[in-house]
Amino acid sequence: MRPHQWAKNLLVFVPLALTPALHGDRTRWLVLVAAFACWSAVASAGYLVNDRLDLAADRGDPAKRGRPFASGALPIGVGLTAALALALFGIALAAAVAPPPFVAHLVAYLVLTLAYSLYVKRMLLVDVLLLTGLYTLRLLAGGAATGITLTPWLLAFSLFFFLGLAFAKRYGELRRIAGNGDLSGRAYRRDDLDLLMMLGTTSAYLSVLVLCLYINGDTAVRQYSRPWALWFLAPLLLYWVSRVWFLAKRGELPGDPVAFAVRDRVSLAIGALAVVVLALAVQR
């Protein structure tokens, strides 16, 4: 079920967190708590199905051969039954407590996740674009659950930021497997590593540029009482994305960058500093 991956689902809170005028709306926060639970249940269902479909490949991957299906620790029938139950629970809970647009986003996420596991993950570049879309879909779902329309700035930032993370994920996997694994059935080759790094770092730094342009624009002035404080986010973000790619280049980035960040003390410290900066920008 990969509960450590649920950290990605915290993205549903972002639209409300970035709308200071609505911070006191308790009802919206409670809806988002339920939305987080729904998304986590459906995401876990997708992870179980993905591991079943990737059974052979996982057994040949040094970092994934210990997964429950690949190692034989979890019977396949039990895992797939759990996947169905989690998906039904998540969608039913969403239908009971969240607006219909959120339910539509959740169902779309499940369909796209299954499509990724079945076909898209073996398609050159389309796989990273879909991964980026799945991150952004969480933001859109958070807006749908609370009635908040996402700004073009947030959408542009998420596009480049999560594209950079998707490339980092592929870079790390390819670097690991290329050394002592089988690349058959995958869209990338050993000599694609340099190109993946170039595309990933470019996307990451473009997200920092979008952030800077947003801070310098009128939207930030209207939303925050101290917009100048947001400039402290730029060096924090620059440091974090640069560090991720240094670790990836050294072969020290284990798997998904988001899952890594949840367990990494430096990333958690940077996240805490970012929260302090946002609080300072909002304070009146």
PAZAPA-4460 file (N, C-alpha, C; in steps of 0.05 Angstrom, whole numbers, plus 32768, in hexadecimal, padded with zeros to 4 digits):
% residues 284
    n_x    n_y    n_z   ca_x   ca_y   ca_z    c_x    c_y    c_z   seq   type   mol
   8010   7FE8   8000   8000   8000   8000   8011   8019   8000     1      M     A
   802A   8016   8007   803E   802D   8007   8033   8046   8015     2      R     A
   802E   8045   802F   8024   805C   803D   8037   8074   803C     3      P     A
   8051   806F   8038   8064   8085   8036   805F   8096   801D     4      H     A
   8052   808A   8009   804B   8099   7FF1   8033   80AB   7FF4     5      Q     A
   8025   80A7   800A   800D   80B8   800F   8015   80D6   8013     6      W     A
   802F   80DA   8018   8038   80F6   801A   8031   8106   8001     7      A     A
   8031   80F9   7FEA   802A   8107   7FD1   800D   8112   7FD2     8      K     A
   7FFC   8104   7FE1   7FE0   810C   7FE2   7FDB   8125   7FF3     9      N     A
   7FF0   812E   8001   7FEE   8147   8010   7FEA   815E   7FFD    10      L     A
   7FEF   815A   7FE3   7FEC   816F   7FCF   7FCF   8178   7FCD    11      L     A
   7FBC   8168   7FD6   7FA0   8171   7FD5   7F9B   8189   7FE8    12      V     A
   7FAC   818C   7FFC   7FAA   81A2   800F   7FB6   81BC   8004    13      F     A
   7FC6   81BB   7FEF   7FD5   81D2   7FE6   7FC3   81E9   7FDD    14      V     A
   7FAE   81E5   7FCC   7F9E   81FC   7FC4   7F93   820C   7FDB    15      P     A
   7F89   81FE   7FF0   7F7E   820D   8007   7F94   8219   8017    16      L     A
   7FAB   820B   801A   7FC2   8216   8029   7FCC   8230   801C    17      A     A
   7FCA   8232   8002   7FD4   8249   7FF4   7FBF   825F   7FEF    18      L     A
   7FA8   825C   7FFD   7F93   8270   7FFB   7F8E   827B   8017    19      T     A
   7F9E   828E   8020   7F9C   8298   803C   7F81   82A1   8044    20      P     A
   7F71   82AC   8032   7F56   82B6   8039   7F44   82A0   8043    21      A     A
   7F4A   8287   803D   7F38   8270   8044   7F44   825F   805A    22      L     A
   7F5A   8267   8066   7F67   8256   807A   7F55   8250   8092    23      H     A
   7F43   8262   8098   7F31   825E   80AF   7F19   824D   80AA    24      G     A
   7F16   8243   8091   7EFE   8233   808A   7F02   8216   8093    25      D     A
   7EF8   820F   80AA   7EFC   81F5   80B5   7EEF   81DF   80A4    26      R     A
   7ED8   81E5   8098   7ECA   81D1   8088   7EDC   81C8   8071    27      T     A
   7EE8   81DB   8063   7EF9   81D3   804D   7F11   81C2   8056    28      R     A
   7F1D   81C8   806D   7F33   81B8   8076   7F2A   819B   807C    29      W     A
   7F12   8198   8088   7F08   817D   808E   7F02   816E   8075    30      L     A
   7EF8   817B   8060   7EF3   816E   8047   7F0E   8164   803B    31      V     A
   7F23   8174   803E   7F3D   816C   8033   7F49   8154   8042    32      L     A
   7F43   8153   805C   7F4D   813B   806B   7F40   8122   8060    33      V     A
   7F26   8123   805B   7F18   810C   804F   7F23   8107   8033    34      A     A
   7F28   811D   8024   7F33   811A   8009   7F4E   810C   8009    35      A     A
   7F5E   8113   801C   7F78   8106   801F   7F75   80E8   8024    36      F     A
   7F63   80E1   8036   7F5E   80C5   803C   7F54   80B6   8023    37      A     A
   7F42   80C2   8014   7F38   80B6   7FFB   7F4E   80B1   7FE7    38      C     A
   7F5E   80C6   7FE3   7F74   80C4   7FCF   7F88   80AF   7FD7    39      W     A
   7F8E   80AE   7FF1   7FA2   809A   7FFA   7F99   807E   7FF6    40      S     A
   7F7F   8079   7FFB   7F74   805E   7FF7   7F75   8056   7FDA    41      A     A
   7F6D   8069   7FC8   7F6D   8063   7FAB   7F8A   8060   7FA1    42      V     A
   7F9C   8070   7FAB   7FB8   806E   7FA3   7FC4   8053   7FAB    43      A     A
   7FBE   804A   7FC3   7FC8   8030   7FCC   7FBD   8019   7FBB    44      S     A
   7FA4   801C   7FB2   7F98   8008   7FA0   7FA9   8008   7F86    45      A     A
   7FB0   801F   7F7C   7FC0   8021   7F64   7FDC   8014   7F68    46      G     A
   7FE8   8019   7F7F   8002   800D   7F84   8001   7FEF   7F84    47      Y     A
   7FEC   7FE3   7F90   7FE9   7FC6   7F91   7FE7   7FBB   7F75    48      L     A
   7FD6   7FC8   7F64   7FD3   7FBE   7F49   7FED   7FC1   7F39    49      V     A
   7FFB   7FD8   7F3D   8014   7FDC   7F2F   8029   7FC7   7F36    50      N     A
   802A   7FC0   7F50   803E   7FAB   7F58   8037   7F90   7F4C    51      D     A
   801D   7F8A   7F49   8015   7F71   7F3C   801E   7F71   7F1F    52      R     A
   8019   7F87   7F11   8020   7F88   7EF5   803E   7F89   7EF1    53      L     A
   804D   7F93   7F04   806A   7F95   7F02   8079   7F7E   7F0F    54      D     A
   806B   7F68   7F14   8076   7F52   7F24   8091   7F49   7F19    55      L     A
   8092   7F43   7EFF   80AB   7F39   7EF3   80C1   7F4E   7EF4    56      A     A
   80BA   7F66   7EED   80CF   7F7C   7EEC   80D9   7F81   7F08    57      A     A
   80C8   7F81   7F1D   80D0   7F86   7F38   80E3   7F70   7F42    58      D     A
   80DF   7F58   7F3A   80F1   7F42   7F42   810D   7F45   7F36    59      R     A
   810F   7F54   7F20   8129   7F59   7F14   8136   7F73   7F1C    60      G     A
   8128   7F83   7F2D   8132   7F9D   7F36   813D   7F9A   7F52    61      D     A
   8157   7FA0   7F56   8163   7F9D   7F71   8155   7FAC   7F87    62      P     A
   8148   7FC2   7F81   813B   7FD2   7F95   811E   7FCA   7F9A    63      A     A
   8112   7FBB   7F88   80F6   7FB5   7F89   80F0   7F97   7F8E    64      K     A
   8104   7F86   7F8D   80FF   7F6A   7F8F   80F5   7F61   7FAB    65      R     A
   80F7   7F73   7FBE   80ED   7F6D   7FD9   80D0   7F75   7FDD    66      G     A
   80C3   7F80   7FC9   80A7   7F88   7FCC   8096   7F6F   7FD1    67      R     A
   807F   7F72   7FDE   806F   7F5B   7FE7   8068   7F48   7FD1    68      P     A
   805F   7F51   7FBA   8058   7F3F   7FA4   8071   7F32   7F99    69      F     A
   8086   7F42   7F93   809E   7F38   7F87   80AC   7F23   7F98    70      A     A
   80AB   7F27   7FB3   80B9   7F15   7FC5   80A7   7EFD   7FCC    71      S     A
   808E   7EFE   7FC6   807B   7EE8   7FCD   8070   7EEB   7FE9    72      G     A
   8075   7F01   7FF7   806B   7F04   8012   804D   7F09   8013    73      A     A
   8042   7F14   7FFD   8025   7F1A   7FFC   8019   7F0B   7FE5    74      L     A
   8005   7EFA   7FEB   7FF6   7EEC   7FD5   7FE9   7F00   7FC2    75      P     A
   7FEB   7EFA   7FA8   7FE1   7F0D   7F95   7FC3   7F11   7F98    76      I     A
   7FB4   7EFC   7F9D   7F97   7EFE   7FA0   7F8F   7F11   7FB7    77      G     A
   7F9E   7F0F   7FCE   7F98   7F20   7FE5   7F9E   7F3D   7FDD    78      V     A
   7FB4   7F42   7FD0   7FBC   7F5E   7FC8   7FA8   7F6A   7FB6    79      G     A
   7F9E   7F5B   7FA1   7F8B   7F67   7F8E   7F70   7F6B   7F9B    80      L     A
   7F68   7F5A   7FAE   7F4F   7F5E   7FBC   7F50   7F77   7FCD    81      T     A
   7F67   7F7B   7FD9   7F6C   7F94   7FE9   7F6B   7FAC   7FD7    82      A     A
   7F76   7FAA   7FBF   7F76   7FC0   7FAC   7F59   7FC8   7FA5    83      A     A
   7F49   7FB5   7F9F   7F2D   7FBA   7F98   7F1E   7FC7   7FAF    84      L     A
   7F22   7FBC   7FC7   7F15   7FC7   7FDF   7F1D   7FE4   7FE4    85      A     A
   7F37   7FEA   7FE1   7F41   8005   7FE6   7F36   8019   7FD2    86      L     A
   7F35   8010   7FB8   7F2A   8022   7FA3   7F0C   8028   7FA8    87      A     A
   7EFD   8014   7FAF   7EE0   8018   7FB4   7EDC   8029   7FCD    88      L     A
   7EEC   8025   7FE2   7EE9   8035   7FFA   7EEF   8052   7FF5    89      F     A
   7F06   8057   7FE6   7F0D   8073   7FE1   7EF9   8082   7FD0    90      G     A
   7EEE   8075   7FBC   7EDA   8082   7FAB   7EC0   8086   7FBA    91      I     A
   7EB8   8072   7FCA   7E9F   8074   7FD9   7EA1   808A   7FEE    92      A     A
   7EB7   808C   7FFC   7EBB   80A1   8010   7EBB   80BD   8003    93      L     A
   7EC8   80BF   7FEB   7EC8   80D8   7FDD   7EAC   80E1   7FD5    94      A     A
   7E9D   80CD   7FCB   7E81   80D4   7FC3   7E70   80DD   7FDA    95      A     A
   7E77   80D3   7FF2   7E67   80DA   800A   7E6D   80F5   8016    96      A     A
   7E87   80FD   8014   7E8F   8115   8023   7E9A   812C   8012    97      V     A
   7EA0   8127   7FF8   7EAD   813B   7FE8   7E9B   8142   7FD0    98      A     A
   7E9F   815A   7FC4   7E8F   8162   7FAD   7E94   8150   7F95    99      P     A
   7E80   814D   7F83   7E83   813C   7F6B   7E9D   8142   7F5B   100      P     A
   7EA5   815B   7F57   7EBE   8160   7F48   7ED6   8151   7F54   101      P     A
   7ED7   8150   7F6E   7EEE   8141   7F7B   7EEC   8124   7F74   102      F     A
   7ED4   8118   7F76   7ED0   80FC   7F6F   7ED9   80F7   7F53   103      V     A
   7ED3   8109   7F40   7EDB   8106   7F24   7EFA   8106   7F22   104      A     A
   7F07   8118   7F31   7F24   8118   7F30   7F30   80FE   7F3C   105      H     A
   7F23   80F4   7F50   7F2D   80DB   7F5D   7F2B   80C3   7F4A   106      L     A
   7F14   80C1   7F3D   7F10   80AC   7F29   7F23   80AF   7F12   107      V     A
   7F28   80C7   7F09   7F3B   80CC   7EF3   7F57   80C3   7EFB   108      A     A
   7F5E   80C9   7F14   7F78   80C1   7F1F   7F7B   80A3   7F1E   109      Y     A
   7F66   8094   7F27   7F67   8077   7F27   7F6A   806C   7F0B   110      L     A
   7F5B   8077   7EF8   7F5D   806E   7EDC   7F78   8073   7ED0   111      V     A
   7F83   808B   7ED5   7F9D   8092   7ECA   7FB3   8082   7ED7   112      L     A
   7FB0   807C   7EF1   7FC4   806B   7EFF   7FC5   804F   7EF3   113      T     A
   7FAD   8044   7EEE   7FAC   8029   7EE1   7FB8   802A   7EC5   114      L     A
   7FB2   8040   7EB6   7FBD   8042   7E9B   7FDB   8044   7E9C   115      A     A
   7FE5   8052   7EB0   8002   8054   7EB4   800F   8039   7EB9   116      Y     A
   8002   8029   7ECB   800D   800F   7ED1   800C   7FFB   7EBA   117      S     A
   7FF6   7FFE   7EAA   7FF2   7FEB   7E94   8003   7FF1   7E7C   118      L     A
   8004   800B   7E74   8010   8012   7E5B   8024   8029   7E5C   119      Y     A
   801C   803F   7E69   802B   8058   7E66   8047   8057   7E71   120      V     A
   804C   8048   7E86   8066   8048   7E93   807C   803D   7E80   121      K     A
   8074   8030   7E6A   8087   8026   7E57   8089   8038   7E3E   122      R     A
   807D   8050   7E3F   807D   8062   7E29   8091   8079   7E2E   123      M     A
   80A3   807D   7E1C   80B8   8092   7E1E   80AB   80AE   7E22   124      L     A
   80B3   80BC   7E37   80AB   80D7   7E3E   808D   80D9   7E46   125      L     A
   807C   80C9   7E3A   8060   80CA   7E41   805D   80C2   7E5F   126      V     A
   806E   80B0   7E68   806C   80A7   7E84   8071   80BE   7E97   127      D     A
   8086   80CE   7E92   808C   80E3   7EA5   8077   80FA   7EA3   128      V     A
   806C   80FE   7E8C   8057   8112   7E89   803E   8109   7E98   129      L     A
   8038   80F0   7E98   8020   80E6   7EA7   8025   80E8   7EC5   130      L     A
   803E   80E1   7ECD   8044   80E3   7EEA   8041   8100   7EF3   131      L     A
   804A   8113   7EE2   8047   812F   7EE8   8029   8136   7EEB   132      T     A
   8019   812C   7ED8   7FFC   8131   7ED9   7FEF   8126   7EF2   133      G     A
   7FF9   810F   7EFB   7FED   8103   7F13   7FF2   8114   7F2C   134      L     A
   800A   8120   7F2D   8010   8133   7F43   7FFD   814B   7F42   135      Y     A
   7FFB   8157   7F2A   7FEB   816E   7F26   7FCD   8169   7F2B   136      T     A
   7FC5   8150   7F24   7FA9   8148   7F29   7FA2   814A   7F46   137      L     A
   7FB5   8144   7F58   7FB0   8146   7F74   7FAA   8163   7F7C   138      R     A
   7FB9   8176   7F70   7FB4   8192   7F75   7F98   819A   7F6C   139      L     A
   7F91   8192   7F53   7F77   8198   7F48   7F61   818C   7F59   140      L     A
   7F66   8174   7F64   7F52   8167   7F75   7F4E   8177   7F8F   141      A     A
   7F64   8181   7F9A   7F62   8191   7FB2   7F51   81AA   7FAD   142      G     A
   7F55   81B6   7F96   7F45   81CD   7F8E   7F28   81C6   7F8A   143      G     A
   7F23   81AF   7F7E   7F07   81A6   7F79   7EF9   81A0   7F93   144      A     A
   7F08   8195   7FA7   7EFB   818E   7FC1   7EF4   81A7   7FD1   145      A     A
   7F01   81BD   7FCC   7EFD   81D5   7FDC   7EF1   81ED   7FCC   146      T     A
   7EED   81E8   7FB2   7EE2   81FE   7FA2   7EF5   8214   7F9B   147      G     A
   7F0F   820D   7F9C   7F24   8221   7F96   7F2F   821C   7F79   148      I     A
   7F30   8231   7F69   7F3B   822F   7F4F   7F59   8233   7F50   149      T     A
   7F68   8221   7F45   7F85   8224   7F45   7F8E   823A   7F33   150      L     A
   7FA2   8249   7F3B   7FAD   825F   7F2B   7FBF   8253   7F15   151      T     A
   7FC1   8261   7EFF   7FD5   8258   7EEA   7FF1   8256   7EF5   152      P     A
   7FF8   8267   7F09   8012   8265   7F14   8017   824A   7F22   153      W     A
   8004   8241   7F31   8007   8227   7F3F   8008   8210   7F2B   154      L     A
   7FF8   8212   7F16   7FF8   81FD   7F02   8012   81FC   7EF3   155      L     A
   801D   8213   7EEC   8037   8214   7EDE   804D   820A   7EF0   156      A     A
   804D   8212   7F09   8061   8209   7F1C   8060   81EB   7F1F   157      F     A
   8048   81E0   7F23   8046   81C3   7F26   804F   81B4   7F0E   158      S     A
   8049   81BF   7EF6   8051   81B1   7EDD   8070   81AD   7EDD   159      L     A
   807F   81C2   7EE1   809C   81C0   7EE0   80A8   81B2   7EF8   160      F     A
   809D   81B7   7F10   80A9   81AB   7F28   80A5   818D   7F27   161      F     A
   808D   8184   7F22   8087   8167   7F23   8093   8159   7F0A   162      F     A
   8096   8167   7EF4   80A3   815B   7EDD   80C1   8155   7EE5   163      L     A
   80CD   8168   7EF3   80E8   8164   7EFC   80EA   814C   7F0F   164      G     A
   80D7   8149   7F21   80D7   8132   7F33   80D2   8117   7F23   165      L     A
   80C1   8118   7F0F   80BC   8100   7EFF   80D5   80F7   7EF0   166      A     A
   80E4   810B   7EE6   80FD   8104   7ED8   8111   80F9   7EED   167      F     A
   8112   8105   7F05   8124   80FB   7F19   811E   80DE   7F21   168      A     A
   8104   80D7   7F22   80FC   80BC   7F28   8106   80A9   7F12   169      K     A
   8102   80B0   7EF9   810B   809F   7EE3   8129   809E   7EE2   170      R     A
   8137   80B4   7EE8   8154   80B4   7EE8   815F   80A0   7EFD   171      Y     A
   8153   80A2   7F15   815C   8090   7F2A   8157   8073   7F24   172      G     A
   8140   806D   7F19   813A   8051   7F12   814D   8047   7EFC   173      E     A
   8151   8057   7EE8   8162   804F   7ED2   817F   804B   7EDB   174      L     A
   8189   805D   7EEB   81A4   805B   7EF5   81A8   8042   7F06   175      R     A
   8193   803B   7F16   8195   8024   7F27   8194   800A   7F17   176      R     A
   8181   8009   7F04   817E   7FF0   7EF4   8194   7FEC   7EE0   177      I     A
   819D   8002   7ED4   81B2   8000   7EBF   81CB   7FF3   7ECA   178      A     A
   81D0   7FF6   7EE4   81E8   7FEA   7EEF   81E7   7FCD   7EF4   179      G     A
   81CF   7FC3   7EFD   81CE   7FA6   7F04   81B1   7F9B   7F00   180      N     A
   81A4   7FA5   7EEB   8188   7F9B   7EE7   8182   7F98   7EC9   181      G     A
   816A   7F90   7EC3   8161   7F8C   7EA8   8150   7FA4   7E9F   182      D     A
   8158   7FB0   7E88   814A   7FC7   7E7D   8135   7FBF   7E68   183      L     A
   8131   7FA6   7E64   811E   7F9D   7E4F   8102   7FA6   7E57   184      S     A
   80F2   7FAE   7E44   80D7   7FB7   7E49   80D5   7FD3   7E53   185      G     A
   80EB   7FE2   7E54   80EA   7FFD   7E5E   80F0   8010   7E47   186      R     A
   80E6   8029   7E49   80E8   803C   7E33   8103   804A   7E32   187      A     A
   8113   8048   7E47   812C   8058   7E49   8144   8045   7E48   188      Y     A
   815A   8050   7E3E   8173   8041   7E3B   8188   804D   7E4D   189      R     A
   819E   803E   7E50   81B4   8048   7E61   81BF   8063   7E58   190      R     A
   81C0   8067   7E3E   81CC   8080   7E34   81B8   8097   7E35   191      D     A
   81A0   8093   7E41   818D   80A9   7E45   8191   80B8   7E5F   192      D     A
   81A3   80AF   7E70   81A6   80BA   7E8A   81AC   80D8   7E89   193      L     A
   81BF   80E0   7E78   81C7   80FC   7E77   81B0   810D   7E6E   194      D     A
   81A0   8103   7E5A   8189   8112   7E50   8174   8115   7E66   195      L     A
   816F   8100   7E75   815B   8101   7E8A   8163   8115   7E9F   196      L     A
   817D   8116   7EA5   8186   812A   7EB9   8183   8146   7EAE   197      M     A
   8189   814B   7E95   8186   8166   7E8A   8169   816E   7E8A   198      M     A
   8157   815D   7E81   813B   8164   7E81   8130   8168   7E9D   199      L     A
   8138   8157   7EB0   812E   815A   7ECB   8138   8173   7ED9   200      G     A
   8152   8179   7ED7   815C   8191   7EE4   8150   81AA   7ED7   201      T     A
   814D   81AA   7EBD   8141   81C1   7EB0   8124   81C6   7EBA   202      T     A
   8115   81B1   7EBC   80F9   81B3   7EC6   80F9   81BD   7EE2   203      S     A
   810B   81B3   7EF3   810C   81BB   7F0F   8112   81D9   7F11   204      A     A
   8125   81E3   7F02   812D   81FF   7F04   8118   8211   7EF8   205      Y     A
   8109   8207   7EE4   80F3   8217   7ED9   80DD   821B   7EEE   206      L     A
   80D9   8207   7EFF   80C5   820A   7F14   80CD   8221   7F28   207      S     A
   80E8   8223   7F2D   80F1   8239   7F3E   80ED   8254   7F30   208      V     A
   80F1   8254   7F16   80EC   826D   7F07   80CF   8275   7F08   209      L     A
   80BD   8262   7F05   80A0   8268   7F07   8099   8273   7F23   210      V     A
   80A5   8267   7F38   80A0   8271   7F53   80A9   828E   7F55   211      L     A
   80C1   8295   7F4B   80CB   82B0   7F4D   80B9   82C4   7F3D   212      C     A
   80B0   82BC   7F26   809E   82CD   7F17   8084   82D2   7F25   213      L     A
   807A   82BD   7F32   8061   82BF   7F42   8065   82D3   7F59   214      Y     A
   807B   82D0   7F67   8080   82E2   7F7E   8082   82FF   7F76   215      I     A
   808C   8303   7F5E   8091   831E   7F54   8077   832A   7F47   216      N     A
   8062   831A   7F45   804A   8323   7F37   8035   832E   7F4A   217      G     A
   801E   8335   7F3F   8009   8341   7F4E   7FF9   832D   7F5F   218      D     A
   7FF8   8314   7F56   7FE8   82FF   7F64   7FF2   82FB   7F80   219      T     A
   800C   82F9   7F84   8017   82F5   7F9F   8011   830D   7FB1   220      A     A
   8012   8325   7FA5   800C   833D   7FB5   7FEF   833D   7FBF   221      V     A
   7FDD   8333   7FAF   7FC1   8332   7FB7   7FBB   831C   7FCC   222      R     A
   7FCA   8306   7FCB   7FC5   82EF   7FDC   7FD3   82F1   7FF7   223      Q     A
   7FEA   82FD   7FF8   7FFA   82FC   8010   7FFF   8318   801B   224      Y     A
   7FFF   831B   8036   8004   8335   8042   8022   833C   8041   225      S     A
   8033   8328   8040   8050   832D   803E   805B   831D   8027   226      R     A
   8056   8324   800F   805F   8315   7FF8   807D   8314   7FF5   227      P     A
   808B   8328   8000   80A9   8328   7FFF   80B5   8310   800D   228      W     A
   80A6   8305   8021   80B1   82EE   8030   80B2   82D5   801F   229      A     A
   80A2   82D4   8009   80A2   82BD   7FF8   80BC   82B9   7FE9   230      L     A
   80CC   82CE   7FE7   80E6   82CC   7FDA   80F8   82B8   7FE8   231      W     A
   80F4   82B3   8001   8104   829F   800F   80FF   8283   8005   232      F     A
   80E8   827F   7FF8   80E2   8264   7FED   80F4   825D   7FD6   233      L     A
   80FD   8271   7FC7   810D   826C   7FAF   8127   825D   7FB5   234      A     A
   8138   8268   7FC8   8151   8259   7FCF   814C   823E   7FDB   235      P     A
   8136   823B   7FEB   8130   8221   7FF6   8129   820D   7FE0   236      L     A
   8119   8215   7FCD   8112   8204   7FB7   812B   81FD   7FA5   237      L     A
   813B   8212   7FA0   8153   820D   7F90   8166   81F9   7F9D   238      L     A
   8169   81FC   7FB7   817A   81E9   7FC6   816F   81CC   7FC4   239      Y     A
   8154   81CA   7FC9   8149   81AF   7FCA   814B   81A0   7FAF   240      W     A
   8142   81AE   7F9A   8143   81A0   7F80   815F   819A   7F77   241      V     A
   8172   81AC   7F7D   818E   81A7   7F76   8199   818F   7F86   242      S     A
   8192   818E   7F9F   819B   8177   7FB0   8190   815D   7FA6   243      R     A
   8177   815D   7F9E   816A   8144   7F93   817A   813A   7F7C   244      V     A
   8182   814C   7F6A   8190   8143   7F52   81AD   813C   7F58   245      W     A
   81BA   8148   7F6B   81D4   813F   7F74   81D3   8123   7F7E   246      F     A
   81BF   811D   7F8F   81BC   8102   7F9A   81B5   80EE   7F84   247      L     A
   81A5   80F6   7F71   819E   80E5   7F5B   81B7   80DE   7F4A   248      A     A
   81C7   80F2   7F45   81E0   80EE   7F35   81F3   80DB   7F44   249      K     A
   81F4   80DD   7F5E   8205   80CC   7F6E   81FA   80B0   7F72   250      R     A
   81E1   80AB   7F69   81D4   8091   7F6E   81CA   808E   7F8A   251      G     A
   81C5   80A5   7F98   81BC   80A4   7FB4   819F   80AD   7FB7   252      E     A
   8190   80AF   7FA1   8174   80B6   7FA3   8164   809C   7FA1   253      L     A
   8159   8093   7FB8   814B   8079   7FB8   812E   807B   7FAE   254      P     A
   8129   8074   7F95   810D   8073   7F8C   8101   808F   7F87   255      G     A
   80E8   8091   7F8F   80D8   80A9   7F8A   80E2   80C0   7F9B   256      D     A
   80E7   80D8   7F8E   80F1   80EF   7F9D   80DF   80F9   7FB3   257      P     A
   80C4   80F7   7FAF   80B2   8100   7FC4   80B3   80ED   7FDC   258      V     A
   80B3   80D3   7FD7   80B6   80C0   7FED   80D0   80C4   7FFB   259      A     A
   80E5   80CA   7FEC   80FF   80CF   7FF8   80FE   80E8   800A   260      F     A
   80F0   80FD   8001   80EF   8116   8010   80E2   8112   802B   261      A     A
   80CE   8101   802C   80BF   80FC   8045   80D1   80F0   805A   262      V     A
   80E6   80E1   8052   80F7   80D4   8064   8112   80E2   8068   263      R     A
   8116   80F7   8058   8130   8105   8058   812F   811D   806B   264      D     A
   8141   811E   807F   8141   8133   8093   8145   814E   8087   265      R     A
   8157   8150   8073   815C   816A   8067   8143   8174   8058   266      V     A
   8135   8162   804A   811D   816A   803B   8107   8172   804F   267      S     A
   8105   8164   8065   80F0   816B   8079   80F7   8187   8085   268      L     A
   8111   818C   808A   8118   81A6   8095   8112   81BC   8081   269      A     A
   8117   81B8   8068   8111   81CC   8053   80F2   81D0   8052   270      I     A
   80E3   81BA   8054   80C6   81BD   8054   80BC   81CD   806B   271      G     A
   80C8   81C9   8083   80C0   81D8   809A   80C7   81F6   8097   272      A     A
   80DE   81FC   808B   80E5   8218   8086   80D1   8224   8072   273      L     A
   80C9   8215   805E   80B6   8220   804A   809B   8226   8058   274      A     A
   8093   8215   806B   807A   821B   8079   807D   8235   808A   275      V     A
   8094   8238   8096   8099   8251   80A5   8097   8269   8093   276      V     A
   80A3   8267   807C   80A3   827E   8069   8086   8284   8061   277      V     A
   8076   8270   805A   805A   8275   8053   804B   8281   806A   278      L     A
   8050   8278   8082   8042   8283   8099   8049   82A1   809C   279      A     A
   8062   82A7   8098   806B   82C3   809A   805E   82D4   8084   280      L     A
   805B   82C9   806C   804F   82D8   8056   8031   82DD   805A   281      A     A
   8024   82CA   8069   8007   82CD   806D   8001   82DF   8085   282      V     A
   8013   82DF   8099   800E   82ED   80B2   8008   830B   80AD   283      Q     A
   7FF4   8314   80BB   7FEC   8330   80B8   7FF4   8340   80D1   284      R     A
***
